[in-house]
Amino acid sequence: MKKLLLILLILSLPSITNNEIKQTVITTADEEDVEEYYNEDVEIIKVDKEKYHEGVEFSKDFFILNQNFDYNVEKVLSVNEHDYYIIGSIDNGNHPYETENLREFPYIAYYENETLLWEKILDDWGYGKIRDAIIDDDYLVITGNYEMKTTKNMIVVAKFSQNGGLKDKIDFYGNGNSYGYRVFDYQDKYYFIGTTYANDGHFLSNDGNNLDIVAGFVSKDNFNEYQLNLYGNNGNNIFYDAQMLDGKLYAYLRFCGEGYFSSPLGKDFQAILVIDEFLEYTDYLSIEEYPIKELSKMKISDDKLVIISNNYWDYSLLFTTFDKELNFIGSRKINVCSDNSRFTNFKISFSDYITIALDIKNGNKYYKQINILNYNLENIYSRRINSFSGDKITDVYLINRLVYIGGSHSKGSIFSPYLESYVNIKIEETAISLNGIYVAGKALAPEKELMDFGTYERLYEFSCGDYTFVIPIIKEIPLIVNIDNKGVYDINVPLYFNGSGYLNNERIESGYCCPNEGTYLLEIIGNNEKSYLTFSVRKMAIDIGDITDELAVDIKFYGETEDTSSGEKTTLNLVSPKAVDDDYNIYISLVLGLLGIAIGFFLPFRRK
């Protein structure tokens, strides 16, 4: 029992012995029945069927590398089923100098099957944070910001190999703080977008002291080949989010000024700004007329822009959709707090499903809530977890059907960033779901082994990432037979059936033919099931052999000539049929007519 509880508490993920991964199979069937399908490197654990029918939930502090350090997890990137990166920042207690803003260093870690392979605390860069990253082939490409004793925050774009080696790096600096927020991959360039207060250095095109939006790209082959552009409105503009679609950057922001970008509704307005692959502004749309709040995110879904915004007063989220040309498509609201709780913060991610995490306050109680939606915005899973006043979610991810929440926990003066995993495992009669998402299964025994009709309990395997479940599923094979009960058939009728057959208590195989007339009982035995059919066999058709025996007629087939011979039997010489003309038809009709007249003439005399 202790062993079982230990494995369940670690989410039943593989154990590691001598650097080898040992697969764990969880089953509700008998362990002996499952063992024959696996080798000795697999550990099979029996779990309670009824408990898992109700659903079993697990949570885990996932990335606690050193309890003495504070981690700020910004993003988790899945490389494959087992490997992933963590990016963000870390406060390791080493503060060689004081800066205006930060006391933590940019941080990258690489995990394989929950094992930390390497980590990089980029303290030689200076205080800062990695805010976004993408995976391009085998490289990790990041953007963020850092500052040193002699410089303010700079935007950084860098490329790392999968073993953590730095391949390329470029900084964009100025006399004001600059921040990189998003990075994208398009053709032969890496694009990034952020904000800057700078008006010199790399940002010479800025002639003011306001916060501008900055976008740029660097060549994948040579980071020294780059281009930058600024987009301002003579005010401290606010960046919310950005996405890239078909080579265009869509920046979701707020213009706060009286510059080139204007709105009939005023100088302070939310907008979507479109920037092409050459960093030229091509279009923008004021979205002030739509009920979109500032606490919102922008995502790409099916080549459309979706802005997800909170509706504070009715406890819901509003999904507002635009096409690539910024035409409004529609809005749809979903209620995420059925008990009218108030959520103070939300994070959302789009993958195969839509995953939402919320910070919730209900009276004096605090919660974290997880919602998973399909793309019809139907909720397929929801879970609420106790939280604390100082907790705040930084991001949410769905990787291999497991939910990961990054956040920060604060009690008094203690600040502790975290990343946790959550999973609800539910075993149903014929399926398994992880967090409400069903996992495809396969039969351990080949289908061809099930030939006879009847009811079978078959073992099915369900796998998702490191999770492997084996559950028995009842499968029914219907009876297949080619005759009907109480039917009447001709002699030599073949009998086809899927099972063991007995005809009037005599064992027969499928395909057996009944040669004799009579009444029969066919018993078919399947897998712990039996079926009975009665039927009769009668001579239904005339056998040509019987006719020739009775009439002593020998039928021979010849070609174009006739050959008549004498004997005990009368021989009919049949000439191969050939085409006949109308004269021939008339001749036959005349002969038959004369024959009829002759018969009619002689019959009266015979009666006398």
N, C-alpha and C positions, 0 to 999 in steps of 0.2 A: 504493500500500500504506500509506503514512503517513497518507493521508486516511482510509482505511478503519479503521485502528487507532485513530485519533483519535476517530472517531465511535463505534466500539464501546466505547471506554473511557469515553465519557460516556453510556453506556447507550442510544445511538442516539436520544436525545431531540432535539426540534427545535432547529435552530440559529437564532439571532436576528440578522438583518441589517437595519439601519435601522428597528429596532423592529417589524419584520414577521417573523412566524414562518414558517419554511420547513420544510415537512413532509419527513421522511426516510422513504423506503420501503426496507425491507430485503427482498431476494429471493434465492431460490436458482435462479430461472429466468434466461434470457437477458435482459439489460437492454433490448434492442431490443423484445422481445415485451411488456415491461411498459410501456414509454414511451407507447404509443398510448392507454393508459387514463388517463393523468395529464397535467396541464398543465405548463408550464415552471417553476412555482414549487415543484415537487417534485423532491427529489434522490433518485435511485435508486441503491442500492448493492448489488452482487452479493456474496454471502457463500458460504462453502464449505458445501456440502450435508451432507457426511459429518460435519463438525465439529459442525454444529448438530443433526444426528440424535443425536449422543451427549449433547448438552446443553452450553450455554455459560453460565457463571456470571459475573456482574459484581457488584462492590460499589463503593460510592462514599461518601466523606465528603460528606454532603448539605448541611448548613447550617453552614458555617464562614464566618461573616460577617466576622470580624476576628481574625486569629491572635493578637492581643495581648489579647483578651478571653476570659474563661471564661464559657461558657453552660451553664445547667442546663435541659435540655429536659424539661418535665413532660408535655406533650401536644401532638399534632398533630391538627388538625381539618380534614377535607376539606370544602371548600365545594362543589366540583364536580370534574370530571375534572382540571382544570388548576390550581385555586386552593386554597390552604390557609393556615391560621394556625399559628403556633408560639407556645406560651406557656411560661413558666417564669421564669427569673431570669438575671441577668447581673452579673458582676463586671467593671466597666470600669476598675478601678483608682482610681476616685474615691471617697475615704472622708472626707467632710467632718467626720464625728464618729464616735466609737466608741459601740457599743450593746452590750447584754448578749448578743445572739445572732448577728446577721447582719452581713454585709459586702457583700451583693449586692442588686440592685434588681429589682423586678417588671419583666417584659419581655414584649412582644408584637411579633410580626412577621407581615407578610402577603406571601405569595408568589403569583406568577402565572407558571406555566410555568418554575419554578425561578428566576425573576427577582424579587429583593426589590423590592416596590413601596413599602413603608414599614415602619418599625419604631419602637417607642416604648420608651424606657428611662424608666421612671416614677420617676426619682430625686427628683422633687419630692414623691413620697409618703413616701419614706423607704426604709430597707432592708426587703426582704421578698421574697415569692414568689407568683406566680399558680399555684395548684395544680390548678384544674379550670376548664373552660369549655364552653359549649354555643353552638350557632348557632340563633337564633330569628329567622326571616325573614332580614333583611339585617343583623341585629345580632349582635355577639359579646358574650356575657354571661359574666363571670368571677367566680370567688371565690378567695380566698387570704388572705394576711395581710401586714401590714407594721408597722414600728415606727419611731418618730421619737425624737429626742433626749430628748423630754420624756414620751414614752408608751411603754408596753409594746406587744407585738404586738396588733393589732386585726384582727378579721375584716372583710373588705371584699367588697362586692358592687357590681359596676359593669357598665355597658353602653356598648359602643363601636359606632360606625358602621363600615361597611366601609372607609371611608377613614381610620379611626383616630381620628375625633373622639369625645371623651368626651361621652356623652349624659346619663348618670345615674350617681350614685355615693353609697354610704352606708357608714359605718364603724360597727362595734359594738365598744365599748371597755369597759374596766374596769381594776381595779388589778392584774390578773394577765394573763398571756399568753393569747391566744385565737387559734385557727387555723380557717380555713375550708377544708374538704376537698372537698366535692362540691356541685354546683349542678344544678338540674333545672328544667324548664319544665312547668307544668301549668295549663291554662286561662288565667286572667288574672294569674297570679302566678309569680314565680321563687322556688323553694324552695332552701334551702341547709342544710348540716349540717356540724358541726365539733366542736371541743372548746374549753373555757375553764376557766381557773383564777380568773376574776374573780368578785367578789361585790359589785360596785357598778357605777355607770354604767348601761349597758344591761342588766346582769345582776343586778339588785337582788333577784331571787327566790332567788338562791343565798345560803345562810347559812353556808357552810363555806369551807374553803380547798383542797378537793380538785378534781381534774380531772373536770369533768362533760361530758356530751354536750349540745350545744346545736343546736336546729333552729329555723328561722325562715323567713319569706317576706317579700317586698316586692312591692308592686303594680307591674305592668308600666308603668302610666301615671304613677305617682307613687311614687318610692322613699321618700318621707316617710311613706307608709302601709305600716307593717310590723308584724310580730308575732314574738315570740321565746318559746321555752320551753326549760327545762332538764330533763335526765333524769339523775339521779344515784343512787348507791347507797352514800353515805357512804364513798367510797373513791376512789382515783385510777383512774377507769374508762378503758379503752383503746378507741379507735375503730379499726376495721379497714377497713370499706368500707360503702357504702350504695348502694341502688338505689331507683328510684321506679316503681311499677306501679299503674295505675288510681287515681291520686290518693293513694296511700299510700306513705310512706317506710318502707323496710325497712333498718334499721341493723344491721350486723353488728359486734359489739363484745364486750368482756369487762367484766363487772361485777366490781369489786374492792371489796367492802365488805359491810356487814351491814344494808343499808337495806331499802326496800320490795321490791326485786327479789331474790328468793332462789331457791336451788336445793337440792333434797335432797342433792345431792352436795357442797355446801359453799358458802362465801361468794364464792369466786373461780371464775367459770365463764363460758364463752362463751355468747352468746345472740343471737337475732334479735329486735330490738325493732320493733314496728309502730306508726307514728305516722300519724294521719289528716290530711286536708287542713286541718283546723283546729288542727293541732299537738297534738292530744290523744293520749296513749298509749292504745292499744286492746288490745294483746296482746303477749306475748313468749313465746319458746320457748328453753329451755335445750337446747343441742346438745352437752353434755358426754358424753352417752351414745354419740355417734357418733365415729368415729376421725378427727376433724377437727383438724388442727394449727393453731398460731397463724400460721404462714407461709401464709396463704390469702387468696383473693379471692372476692368474691360478684358474680355476673353474673345478668342476666335472659335466659332462653331460652324462647321459646314460652310466655310467661305463667307461667313457673316460676322459682323461685329456685335457682340453682346455686352451691354453694360448692366452690371448687377448692382442695384442700389438698395439701401435700407429704407423702409418706411417706418419711421420711429413710432408713429402713433397707432398703427394697426398691426405691429409685430410681424411684419412680412418682408419679403424681398421682392423687388420689382426687376424683371428681366426685360430690357428694352433692346430691340434688335434693329440694326441698320445693315444695308448691303454695302458692297465695296465702293459704290458711288455715293455713299452717305445718304441714300434714300431711306426714310423711315419705313420699317416693315410692320412692327407691332410691339405691344407690351403685354406682359402677363405677370400676374402677381401670385405668389405662393405664400401660404402661411407656414412659418417655420416654428412658431411657438403656440401650440394649441391651447396652452393654459394661460395665454395673455401675459407671459413673462416678457420682460424688456431685455433685449440684447444690446449690449453696449459696443460690441465689436464683432466683425465676422471676417472670415477668410474663406476663399473658394478656389477650387482647382477643377480643371476640365481634363478628363482622359477618356476612357471608355464610359465612364459615368461622371456625374457631377457630384463633387464632395464638398460639403459645407461644414465649417466649424464655427461655433458662436460662443462668445462670452455672455453669460446670462445672469441677470439679477432678478430675483423674485422675492420681494420683501427684504428681509435681512440675510437671505441665502444666496449663494453664488454657485454657478454651475458652468461646466463646459458641455456643449451639446454637439453631436455629430449627426449629420443628415447625409444620406446618399440618395441621389435622384437619377432616374434614367433621363434620356433626352426628350421625353414627353413631359418632363418636369413632374413625374410621379414619384413620390417618396417610397423607396423600397427598404430603407433601413433608417432607424433613428435610435439614438442612445444619449442619455444625459448622465453626466459624471459630476460628483461633488467637487467643488472648487473653493477658492478663497478670494478674499477681497482684492489682494494684490496681484492675482493671476491675470495674464494677458496672452492670448493666442497670437503667434507671429505668422504661422502658415499651417496649411493642411495638405496632405498628400494621400493618394490612394495608389499603392504599389503592390502588385500581385494580390489584390483584393484585401489587403490589410490597410487600415487607416493609420497614418502617422500624423501626430500633432506636435508642432514646435511651438514653444512659448517661453514665458518667463514667470517665475514664481517669486513673489516678494512678501516677506513677513518682517515688518519693521524695517530695519536697515539692511537686511540680508537679501541679496538678489541672486537668484539661481535659475538660469536658463535651462531648458530641458527639451527632450524629444521623447515622446511616448508612442507606443503602438497599441492599437485596440483591435480586437477581433471577436466576433460572435460566431461560434461554430454551431450549426444546427443540422442534425441528421434527420432527414425525413424518410418516408417509406421507400422512396425510389430515387432520392437525390440528396445532395449535400450543399449547403449554402454557407459562404463566408461573408459576414456582414450583409446578408440579404441577397448576395449575388451567387447564382447557382454555378456549380462546377461540373464540367462534362465528365462522364465516367466511361469506362470500358470494361468489358467482361474479361475475367481472368481465364475462363475456359472458352475455347473456340466455339462459335455458333454451330459448326457442323457436328459437334458431339451431341447436340440435342436433336434427335431425329424422332423418337417415339412421342406420341401425344401424351399430355398430362401436365402436371404442375411441378415445377422445379424451383429449388432455392439456389440461385446462382450468386457467386461472389463477384462484386463489381469494385473496381479500383477508381478512386477519385484523387487527382493530384492537382495541387496549386502551389507553385513555388516549392517550398520545403515541406509542405503538408501532404501527407499521403493517408488516405482513409480507405478501408475496405469494409463494405457492408453487404450483407446478404439481401438480395432482391428476389421476390417471387416472380417467376416468369411462367406463363401458360402457353403450351404448344397445342393448338387446336387439332381435333381429329380430322384427318383427311382420308376419305374413302370414296370410291367411284360408283357405289351403288346406294340405292335408297332402301330404307326399311320397308318391307312388304312389297318390294318391287318384283316385276316379272321380267325375265331376261332370256335371251336365246342361249342355246347350248354353246359351250366353249367361251362363255363370257369371262374375260380376265378380271381378277379381283386385285385392286391396288389399295394399300392402306399403310399408315405409319404406326407400326406397333408389331406385336407378336400375334399371328393369326391362327385360329383353330376353326376348321370347317367341320361341323358335326363331330366335334371333339378330336378331329385329326389335325395335327400340326401342318400348316401350309405357309409358304412364303408369299410375300407380296408379288403379284404378277401371275399367280396360279390361275388356270382356266378350268371351269366346270364342264366336263365332257358329257355328263348324263343329265337326263331330266329328273326333276324331283324338287323337294322342298328342303331348304338348307338353313342352318343356324351358323352365322359367322360371329365368332367371339374375337374381339381385338383387345389385347392387353397392352396398356401404356405404362407410364411411370406412376405406379400405385393407383392406376385407374383402369376401368374396364368399360367396354361398350359392346352391345349386342344388336345384331341386325338379322332379321329373317327375310328370305327372298325365295322365289321359285324360278326354276329353269324349265322352259318349254321349247319344243322345236318350233321356231317362229318362221323360218324361211324354207323354201323348197330347195332340196339338194339336187343338182343336175345329175349326179350319179344315180340317185334313186330313180329318176325319170327314165334314164337309159336302160336300167335294169328291168323295169316293169314293161317297157315298150319294145325291148330288144332292138333298140335303135342305136346304131353306132354313128357318131357325128365326127366327120373328118373335114378338115379344112384344106382346100387346095388353092392353086393359083388360078390362071386364066383358063385351064383345060379341065375337062371332066373325065374321071376314071371310075367306071362302074364295075363292081365285082359282085359275085353271088356268094351266098353262104347262108348260115343259119339266121343271121341278122340282116335286117333291111338296112342298106347303107344309103344315107343322104349325102350327096356330094354338094358341098356348099362352095360356090365360086366366090372369090373375093369380090366384095361389092364395088361397082363402078358407076359412073355417072350415067343417068338415063335421060332420054329426051322425051318430048311430049308424045311422039308417035308410039313409043314403047308403053307409056302410061295408058294410052287409048287401047292398045292391044290387050293389056292385062285386064282392063275394065270389061272389054268385049268378051273375053274368055270366061270371066267370072259370071257375067250376065247369062251366057249360054248354059253354063253349068247349073245355074239356078233354075232356068226354064226346064232343063232336063229332069232335075230332081222333082220339080213340081208336077211334071207330066207323068212320071213313073210311080210316084207315091200312091195315087188313088188305086192303081191296079194292085199294088202290094197289099193295101188294106183289105181288098176283096178276097 
